[in-house]
Amino acid sequence: MTTDTNLKYQQNLTGRSMAIVVLLTTSWPRIQLHLPLVVAAVSQTQRGGYREVLLPRVS
């Protein structure tokens, strides 16, 4: 898991054996509020998969 949104442009992701989940925010309060979404994304991303997760803004 990372918050580096440029990862897919900076690294060759083909042929990898691990899943990559990118959180589209670096805001820890926002991530904490949406931990169930984060856990679900990690759980559902298959080996070798890539997923970006948009977390709703905190109001």
C-alpha positions, 0 to 999 in steps of 0.5 A, spaced: 500 500 500 502 506 498 500 514 497 505 515 491 500 516 485 506 516 480 508 509 482 505 507 475 509 512 471 515 511 475 516 503 475 515 498 471 509 494 474 509 488 469 510 481 472 510 483 479 508 478 484 505 482 489 498 487 489 499 494 489 493 498 492 494 506 491 490 511 496 489 517 493 490 521 499 496 522 504 491 525 509 491 520 515 485 523 518 481 521 512 485 514 511 483 513 518 475 514 517 475 510 511 479 504 514 474 499 512 474 501 505 482 501 505 481 494 508 476 491 503 481 494 497 487 490 500 483 484 501 480 484 494 486 486 490 489 480 487 496 478 486 499 482 481 493 487 481 493 494 481 488 498 484 487 506 486 482 507 492 479 514 492 477 516 499 471 521 500 473 527 503 472 528 511 467 534 512 
